Amino acid sequence: MEAGKRRMKATRLVTGIALISCAVSLVSVAVATNAEAQRGRRGSRSGRHATSTAPAEPPESAAIAPALEEVGVHWGMGPRDTFDHFQHGFEEAFRPRIAKATGAIEEDRLRAQQSELIQRVRASYIRFRGQASGWDTSFIRDEYTSGNEESMMVVREEATHSTSHYFFIQDRLWKRYQAYDASAFGAGVTFDQFAAAIQRRFGPGVERSGSLVEGRPATRWVEWQDATTRLRAVDQTRFYGFFCLVFEDRATLAQLSTLRTHTVTRETGSHALVDSILRDETESSTPAGDVHADIADRLSGHVRHRSDAAPPTTGASPSAPPSSGSSSASPSTPAPSRGRSDPDDPFADMDL
């Protein structure tokens, strides 16, 4: 009797232990499954985040190369070749006007205008060696470094109411920074409207935002590329009042870390900001409402020149000459950084 009771208790104990073990196993499986699910969800969220923040590859644009060809420049040109190209453009633009001059006085005035425009481009050339200049506090201050054989030339382009800054490194052209005065588009025009006009020419681009240079304020831009060039339309209206198109040689971009190895600290100068570089001095002589009427079409490629501009130059035009009786547009550029006696001056042998 007692033996039977003991066997019954033992059986119940074994059964109870088995049930407890089973329950523990089930709980363990449930916990493991839940943890795995949590990891999966976290991984999924992480994956979605990584995908959303990964920079999209800029789309290819077949219109980039023609845009540079219209200006007549190509990557790798030297400062002297670039200057010669624009000088020739000015001479070709003035040639028919001089030929139609009604007298010696008018002819002399036109030749003086031509010479002034050419000399202005010559005077704009600067080598960045750490000397103080107005450019160090301008909207292009982050586009170059000092002490790395970098230089720049500035050309006013009346056809599009813009000024282009041509950057060289080791005497090779690698960047064109074209700045449009936002006021040329009329009051209240936004970067979205500017970007829409640009994308009608270059196609849909990838939109980005952030700081183009570490430590600088955030901005917005639209980006494209082709086999040799990266193009960005940049919003610089917040501080400078400009819309910008920046063409850059991709091969040089890939080598900047090795090309810029001797950067020197720029001197601090007392020069004023050069934000007024793009102000059009001829605006007051043109009827209100007509100055920029077709600028969106010009940017999108539908119209190449202002409706009220002088005849364009043959081939690649640096800028249309001012019309008779109007003052010329003169970007406020710092004086050349080097004199004619400097053996490294690419224009030392020129009689300008």
MIMAR-489432 format. One record per residue (C-alpha): residue number from 0; residue in one letter; x, y, z. Coordinates in steps of 0.1 Angstrom, whole numbers. Example, Ala and Ser with C-alpha at 12.3 -4.5 7.8 and 13.67 -1.06 7.14 Angstrom:
node resi=0	resn=A	east=123	north=-45	up=78
node resi=1	resn=S	east=137	north=-11	up=71
# end
This chain:
node resi=0	resn=M	east=0	north=0	up=0
node resi=1	resn=E	east=27	north=24	up=11
node resi=2	resn=A	east=48	north=13	up=-19
node resi=3	resn=G	east=20	north=21	up=-43
node resi=4	resn=K	east=16	north=56	up=-28
node resi=5	resn=R	east=53	north=63	up=-31
node resi=6	resn=R	east=53	north=52	up=-68
node resi=7	resn=M	east=23	north=75	up=-75
node resi=8	resn=K	east=41	north=105	up=-59
node resi=9	resn=A	east=72	north=98	up=-79
node resi=10	resn=T	east=52	north=96	up=-111
node resi=11	resn=R	east=35	north=129	up=-103
node resi=12	resn=L	east=69	north=146	up=-96
node resi=13	resn=V	east=84	north=134	up=-128
node resi=14	resn=T	east=54	north=145	up=-147
node resi=15	resn=G	east=55	north=180	up=-130
node resi=16	resn=I	east=92	north=184	up=-138
node resi=17	resn=A	east=86	north=174	up=-174
node resi=18	resn=L	east=58	north=200	up=-177
node resi=19	resn=I	east=80	north=227	up=-161
node resi=20	resn=S	east=108	north=219	up=-185
node resi=21	resn=C	east=85	north=220	up=-214
node resi=22	resn=A	east=71	north=254	up=-203
node resi=23	resn=V	east=107	north=268	up=-198
node resi=24	resn=S	east=116	north=256	up=-233
node resi=25	resn=L	east=85	north=272	up=-248
node resi=26	resn=V	east=93	north=305	up=-230
node resi=27	resn=S	east=129	north=303	up=-242
node resi=28	resn=V	east=118	north=297	up=-278
node resi=29	resn=A	east=93	north=326	up=-275
node resi=30	resn=V	east=119	north=350	up=-261
node resi=31	resn=A	east=144	north=339	up=-288
node resi=32	resn=T	east=119	north=343	up=-315
node resi=33	resn=N	east=108	north=378	up=-302
node resi=34	resn=A	east=145	north=389	up=-299
node resi=35	resn=E	east=151	north=377	up=-335
node resi=36	resn=A	east=120	north=396	up=-347
node resi=37	resn=Q	east=132	north=427	up=-329
node resi=38	resn=R	east=166	north=424	up=-345
node resi=39	resn=G	east=150	north=419	up=-378
node resi=40	resn=R	east=128	north=450	up=-374
node resi=41	resn=R	east=158	north=470	up=-363
node resi=42	resn=G	east=178	north=457	up=-392
node resi=43	resn=S	east=149	north=465	up=-415
node resi=44	resn=R	east=146	north=500	up=-401
node resi=45	resn=S	east=184	north=505	up=-403
node resi=46	resn=G	east=183	north=492	up=-439
node resi=47	resn=R	east=156	north=517	up=-448
node resi=48	resn=H	east=175	north=545	up=-432
node resi=49	resn=A	east=207	north=536	up=-450
node resi=50	resn=T	east=189	north=535	up=-482
node resi=51	resn=S	east=172	north=568	up=-477
node resi=52	resn=T	east=204	north=586	up=-467
node resi=53	resn=A	east=227	north=571	up=-492
node resi=54	resn=P	east=235	north=597	up=-518
node resi=55	resn=A	east=219	north=590	up=-552
node resi=56	resn=E	east=242	north=589	up=-582
node resi=57	resn=P	east=238	north=622	up=-602
node resi=58	resn=P	east=219	north=615	up=-634
node resi=59	resn=E	east=237	north=618	up=-668
node resi=60	resn=S	east=230	north=649	up=-688
node resi=61	resn=A	east=238	north=651	up=-725
node resi=62	resn=A	east=235	north=689	up=-723
node resi=63	resn=I	east=266	north=696	up=-701
node resi=64	resn=A	east=292	north=692	up=-729
node resi=65	resn=P	east=273	north=715	up=-754
node resi=66	resn=A	east=269	north=741	up=-726
node resi=67	resn=L	east=307	north=743	up=-722
node resi=68	resn=E	east=313	north=741	up=-760
node resi=69	resn=E	east=290	north=772	up=-764
node resi=70	resn=V	east=315	north=792	up=-742
node resi=71	resn=G	east=344	north=777	up=-761
node resi=72	resn=V	east=364	north=763	up=-732
node resi=73	resn=H	east=376	north=728	up=-723
node resi=74	resn=W	east=392	north=713	up=-693
node resi=75	resn=G	east=430	north=715	up=-693
node resi=76	resn=M	east=432	north=749	up=-710
node resi=77	resn=G	east=460	north=772	up=-697
node resi=78	resn=P	east=454	north=807	up=-684
node resi=79	resn=R	east=470	north=823	up=-715
node resi=80	resn=D	east=450	north=801	up=-740
node resi=81	resn=T	east=418	north=810	up=-720
node resi=82	resn=F	east=425	north=847	up=-721
node resi=83	resn=D	east=434	north=845	up=-759
node resi=84	resn=H	east=401	north=828	up=-765
node resi=85	resn=F	east=381	north=855	up=-748
node resi=86	resn=Q	east=401	north=883	up=-763
node resi=87	resn=H	east=394	north=870	up=-797
node resi=88	resn=G	east=357	north=868	up=-788
node resi=89	resn=F	east=356	north=905	up=-779
node resi=90	resn=E	east=375	north=914	up=-811
node resi=91	resn=E	east=351	north=895	up=-832
node resi=92	resn=A	east=321	north=910	up=-814
node resi=93	resn=F	east=333	north=945	up=-820
node resi=94	resn=R	east=346	north=940	up=-856
node resi=95	resn=P	east=312	north=946	up=-874
node resi=96	resn=R	east=304	north=975	up=-851
node resi=97	resn=I	east=337	north=992	up=-858
node resi=98	resn=A	east=333	north=985	up=-895
node resi=99	resn=K	east=299	north=1003	up=-894
node resi=100	resn=A	east=313	north=1033	up=-875
node resi=101	resn=T	east=302	north=1066	up=-891
node resi=102	resn=G	east=334	north=1084	up=-882
node resi=103	resn=A	east=368	north=1084	up=-866
node resi=104	resn=I	east=354	north=1095	up=-832
node resi=105	resn=E	east=328	north=1067	up=-830
node resi=106	resn=E	east=355	north=1042	up=-842
node resi=107	resn=D	east=379	north=1053	up=-815
node resi=108	resn=R	east=352	north=1051	up=-788
node resi=109	resn=L	east=343	north=1015	up=-799
node resi=110	resn=R	east=380	north=1005	up=-799
node resi=111	resn=A	east=383	north=1020	up=-764
node resi=112	resn=Q	east=354	north=1000	up=-752
node resi=113	resn=Q	east=368	north=968	up=-767
node resi=114	resn=S	east=402	north=975	up=-751
node resi=115	resn=E	east=386	north=982	up=-717
node resi=116	resn=L	east=368	north=949	up=-717
node resi=117	resn=I	east=399	north=930	up=-727
node resi=118	resn=Q	east=420	north=947	up=-701
node resi=119	resn=R	east=394	north=940	up=-674
node resi=120	resn=V	east=397	north=902	up=-681
node resi=121	resn=R	east=435	north=905	up=-680
node resi=122	resn=A	east=433	north=925	up=-647
node resi=123	resn=S	east=410	north=899	up=-631
node resi=124	resn=Y	east=436	north=871	up=-633
node resi=125	resn=I	east=449	north=863	up=-598
node resi=126	resn=R	east=472	north=836	up=-584
node resi=127	resn=F	east=462	north=825	up=-549
node resi=128	resn=R	east=493	north=824	up=-529
node resi=129	resn=G	east=481	north=835	up=-495
node resi=130	resn=Q	east=481	north=872	up=-502
node resi=131	resn=A	east=451	north=892	up=-489
node resi=132	resn=S	east=424	north=898	up=-516
node resi=133	resn=G	east=387	north=906	up=-517
node resi=134	resn=W	east=379	north=871	up=-529
node resi=135	resn=D	east=387	north=857	up=-494
node resi=136	resn=T	east=355	north=872	up=-481
node resi=137	resn=S	east=334	north=867	up=-512
node resi=138	resn=F	east=309	north=840	up=-523
node resi=139	resn=I	east=338	north=820	up=-540
node resi=140	resn=R	east=360	north=819	up=-510
node resi=141	resn=D	east=355	north=781	up=-507
node resi=142	resn=E	east=362	north=774	up=-543
node resi=143	resn=Y	east=400	north=776	up=-541
node resi=144	resn=T	east=429	north=772	up=-517
node resi=145	resn=S	east=461	north=792	up=-514
node resi=146	resn=G	east=496	north=778	up=-519
node resi=147	resn=N	east=486	north=750	up=-543
node resi=148	resn=E	east=493	north=766	up=-577
node resi=149	resn=E	east=457	north=778	up=-581
node resi=150	resn=S	east=445	north=808	up=-600
node resi=151	resn=M	east=414	north=824	up=-614
node resi=152	resn=M	east=402	north=846	up=-643
node resi=153	resn=V	east=368	north=864	up=-644
node resi=154	resn=V	east=347	north=871	up=-675
node resi=155	resn=R	east=314	north=890	up=-675
node resi=156	resn=E	east=288	north=874	up=-698
node resi=157	resn=E	east=262	north=899	up=-707
node resi=158	resn=A	east=242	north=874	up=-728
node resi=159	resn=T	east=230	north=857	up=-696
node resi=160	resn=H	east=235	north=885	up=-671
node resi=161	resn=S	east=261	north=865	up=-652
node resi=162	resn=T	east=298	north=865	up=-643
node resi=163	resn=S	east=319	north=834	up=-648
node resi=164	resn=H	east=349	north=826	up=-627
node resi=165	resn=Y	east=374	north=803	up=-644
node resi=166	resn=F	east=396	north=783	up=-620
node resi=167	resn=F	east=430	north=768	up=-628
node resi=168	resn=I	east=451	north=744	up=-608
node resi=169	resn=Q	east=487	north=739	up=-620
node resi=170	resn=D	east=478	north=761	up=-649
node resi=171	resn=R	east=450	north=738	up=-661
node resi=172	resn=L	east=414	north=749	up=-663
node resi=173	resn=W	east=392	north=727	up=-641
node resi=174	resn=K	east=362	north=747	up=-629
node resi=175	resn=R	east=337	north=773	up=-643
node resi=176	resn=Y	east=317	north=790	up=-615
node resi=177	resn=Q	east=289	north=810	up=-632
node resi=178	resn=A	east=270	north=833	up=-609
node resi=179	resn=Y	east=236	north=849	up=-618
node resi=180	resn=D	east=223	north=878	up=-598
node resi=181	resn=A	east=190	north=866	up=-585
node resi=182	resn=S	east=175	north=900	up=-590
node resi=183	resn=A	east=178	north=894	up=-627
node resi=184	resn=F	east=149	north=870	up=-625
node resi=185	resn=G	east=125	north=895	up=-609
node resi=186	resn=A	east=113	north=900	up=-574
node resi=187	resn=G	east=105	north=870	up=-553
node resi=188	resn=V	east=119	north=843	up=-577
node resi=189	resn=T	east=129	north=813	up=-557
node resi=190	resn=F	east=156	north=787	up=-561
node resi=191	resn=D	east=129	north=762	up=-570
node resi=192	resn=Q	east=119	north=783	up=-600
node resi=193	resn=F	east=156	north=787	up=-610
node resi=194	resn=A	east=161	north=749	up=-606
node resi=195	resn=A	east=131	north=742	up=-627
node resi=196	resn=A	east=143	north=764	up=-655
node resi=197	resn=I	east=178	north=748	up=-654
node resi=198	resn=Q	east=163	north=713	up=-655
node resi=199	resn=R	east=144	north=721	up=-686
node resi=200	resn=R	east=178	north=723	up=-703
node resi=201	resn=F	east=199	north=697	up=-684
node resi=202	resn=G	east=171	north=673	up=-675
node resi=203	resn=P	east=159	north=662	up=-641
node resi=204	resn=G	east=188	north=663	up=-616
node resi=205	resn=V	east=192	north=649	up=-581
node resi=206	resn=E	east=183	north=674	up=-554
node resi=207	resn=R	east=206	north=676	up=-524
node resi=208	resn=S	east=209	north=698	up=-493
node resi=209	resn=G	east=235	north=703	up=-466
node resi=210	resn=S	east=269	north=721	up=-463
node resi=211	resn=L	east=290	north=721	up=-494
node resi=212	resn=V	east=320	north=728	up=-472
node resi=213	resn=E	east=324	north=717	up=-437
node resi=214	resn=G	east=316	north=744	up=-412
node resi=215	resn=R	east=296	north=765	up=-437
node resi=216	resn=P	east=259	north=772	up=-436
node resi=217	resn=A	east=236	north=746	up=-452
node resi=218	resn=T	east=223	north=752	up=-487
node resi=219	resn=R	east=205	north=734	up=-515
node resi=220	resn=W	east=216	north=723	up=-549
node resi=221	resn=V	east=207	north=701	up=-579
node resi=222	resn=E	east=234	north=679	up=-594
node resi=223	resn=W	east=241	north=662	up=-628
node resi=224	resn=Q	east=272	north=647	up=-644
node resi=225	resn=D	east=285	north=633	up=-677
node resi=226	resn=A	east=317	north=614	up=-685
node resi=227	resn=T	east=340	north=644	up=-678
node resi=228	resn=T	east=320	north=670	up=-658
node resi=229	resn=R	east=300	north=674	up=-626
node resi=230	resn=L	east=274	north=702	up=-628
node resi=231	resn=R	east=256	north=717	up=-598
node resi=232	resn=A	east=230	north=744	up=-596
node resi=233	resn=V	east=235	north=760	up=-562
node resi=234	resn=D	east=213	north=782	up=-541
node resi=235	resn=Q	east=235	north=811	up=-528
node resi=236	resn=T	east=206	north=836	up=-523
node resi=237	resn=R	east=205	north=834	up=-485
node resi=238	resn=F	east=237	north=853	up=-480
node resi=239	resn=Y	east=249	north=865	up=-514
node resi=240	resn=G	east=218	north=869	up=-536
node resi=241	resn=F	east=231	north=846	up=-563
node resi=242	resn=F	east=220	north=815	up=-582
node resi=243	resn=C	east=250	north=796	up=-594
node resi=244	resn=L	east=260	north=769	up=-620
node resi=245	resn=V	east=292	north=752	up=-611
node resi=246	resn=F	east=309	north=731	up=-638
node resi=247	resn=E	east=339	north=710	up=-625
node resi=248	resn=D	east=363	north=685	up=-642
node resi=249	resn=R	east=357	north=651	up=-626
node resi=250	resn=A	east=392	north=640	up=-631
node resi=251	resn=T	east=405	north=670	up=-611
node resi=252	resn=L	east=379	north=665	up=-584
node resi=253	resn=A	east=392	north=629	up=-579
node resi=254	resn=Q	east=427	north=642	up=-574
node resi=255	resn=L	east=421	north=673	up=-552
node resi=256	resn=S	east=433	north=656	up=-521
node resi=257	resn=T	east=467	north=652	up=-537
node resi=258	resn=L	east=467	north=685	up=-556
node resi=259	resn=R	east=460	north=705	up=-525
node resi=260	resn=T	east=488	north=695	up=-501
node resi=261	resn=H	east=505	north=728	up=-494
node resi=262	resn=T	east=476	north=750	up=-484
node resi=263	resn=V	east=487	north=782	up=-467
node resi=264	resn=T	east=467	north=804	up=-443
node resi=265	resn=R	east=453	north=834	up=-462
node resi=266	resn=E	east=463	north=868	up=-450
node resi=267	resn=T	east=436	north=890	up=-434
node resi=268	resn=G	east=429	north=921	up=-454
node resi=269	resn=S	east=407	north=951	up=-451
node resi=270	resn=H	east=390	north=946	up=-484
node resi=271	resn=A	east=353	north=950	up=-487
node resi=272	resn=L	east=330	north=922	up=-498
node resi=273	resn=V	east=327	north=919	up=-535
node resi=274	resn=D	east=291	north=909	up=-535
node resi=275	resn=S	east=283	north=936	up=-560
node resi=276	resn=I	east=305	north=920	up=-586
node resi=277	resn=L	east=274	north=909	up=-606
node resi=278	resn=R	east=255	north=942	up=-605
node resi=279	resn=D	east=247	north=952	up=-640
node resi=280	resn=E	east=257	north=989	up=-646
node resi=281	resn=T	east=236	north=991	up=-677
node resi=282	resn=E	east=203	north=982	up=-660
node resi=283	resn=S	east=193	north=1018	up=-655
node resi=284	resn=S	east=196	north=1026	up=-692
node resi=285	resn=T	east=172	north=998	up=-702
node resi=286	resn=P	east=134	north=1002	up=-700
node resi=287	resn=A	east=119	north=987	up=-669
node resi=288	resn=G	east=105	north=952	up=-673
node resi=289	resn=D	east=125	north=944	up=-704
node resi=290	resn=V	east=159	north=937	up=-690
node resi=291	resn=H	east=154	north=901	up=-679
node resi=292	resn=A	east=122	north=892	up=-697
node resi=293	resn=D	east=136	north=861	up=-713
node resi=294	resn=I	east=162	north=850	up=-688
node resi=295	resn=A	east=145	north=817	up=-679
node resi=296	resn=D	east=143	north=808	up=-715
node resi=297	resn=R	east=180	north=816	up=-720
node resi=298	resn=L	east=189	north=794	up=-690
node resi=299	resn=S	east=168	north=765	up=-703
node resi=300	resn=G	east=184	north=768	up=-737
node resi=301	resn=H	east=154	north=781	up=-757
node resi=302	resn=V	east=170	north=816	up=-762
node resi=303	resn=R	east=207	north=821	up=-762
node resi=304	resn=H	east=209	north=859	up=-760
node resi=305	resn=R	east=191	north=888	up=-745
node resi=306	resn=S	east=165	north=903	up=-768
node resi=307	resn=D	east=180	north=937	up=-762
node resi=308	resn=A	east=216	north=927	up=-764
node resi=309	resn=A	east=242	north=936	up=-790
node resi=310	resn=P	east=250	north=910	up=-817
node resi=311	resn=P	east=268	north=880	up=-801
node resi=312	resn=T	east=303	north=871	up=-809
node resi=313	resn=T	east=312	north=845	up=-835
node resi=314	resn=G	east=315	north=810	up=-819
node resi=315	resn=A	east=320	north=810	up=-782
node resi=316	resn=S	east=312	north=844	up=-768
node resi=317	resn=P	east=327	north=857	up=-735
node resi=318	resn=S	east=301	north=885	up=-734
node resi=319	resn=A	east=283	north=907	up=-757
node resi=320	resn=P	east=297	north=943	up=-759
node resi=321	resn=P	east=277	north=971	up=-744
node resi=322	resn=S	east=254	north=989	up=-768
node resi=323	resn=S	east=262	north=1023	up=-779
node resi=324	resn=G	east=256	north=1050	up=-753
node resi=325	resn=S	east=254	north=1026	up=-723
node resi=326	resn=S	east=280	north=1020	up=-697
node resi=327	resn=S	east=298	north=987	up=-697
node resi=328	resn=A	east=292	north=961	up=-671
node resi=329	resn=S	east=324	north=961	up=-650
node resi=330	resn=P	east=328	north=934	up=-623
node resi=331	resn=S	east=347	north=946	up=-594
node resi=332	resn=T	east=378	north=924	up=-595
node resi=333	resn=P	east=408	north=928	up=-573
node resi=334	resn=A	east=440	north=940	up=-589
node resi=335	resn=P	east=463	north=914	up=-604
node resi=336	resn=S	east=484	north=896	up=-578
node resi=337	resn=R	east=516	north=897	up=-598
node resi=338	resn=G	east=533	north=923	up=-619
node resi=339	resn=R	east=545	north=920	up=-655
node resi=340	resn=S	east=581	north=916	up=-643
node resi=341	resn=D	east=571	north=883	up=-627
node resi=342	resn=P	east=585	north=854	up=-649
node resi=343	resn=D	east=555	north=832	up=-640
node resi=344	resn=D	east=530	north=858	up=-652
node resi=345	resn=P	east=513	north=842	up=-683
node resi=346	resn=F	east=506	north=876	up=-697
node resi=347	resn=A	east=541	north=892	up=-690
node resi=348	resn=D	east=548	north=896	up=-727
node resi=349	resn=M	east=515	north=912	up=-736
node resi=350	resn=D	east=513	north=949	up=-744
node resi=351	resn=L	east=480	north=956	up=-726
# end
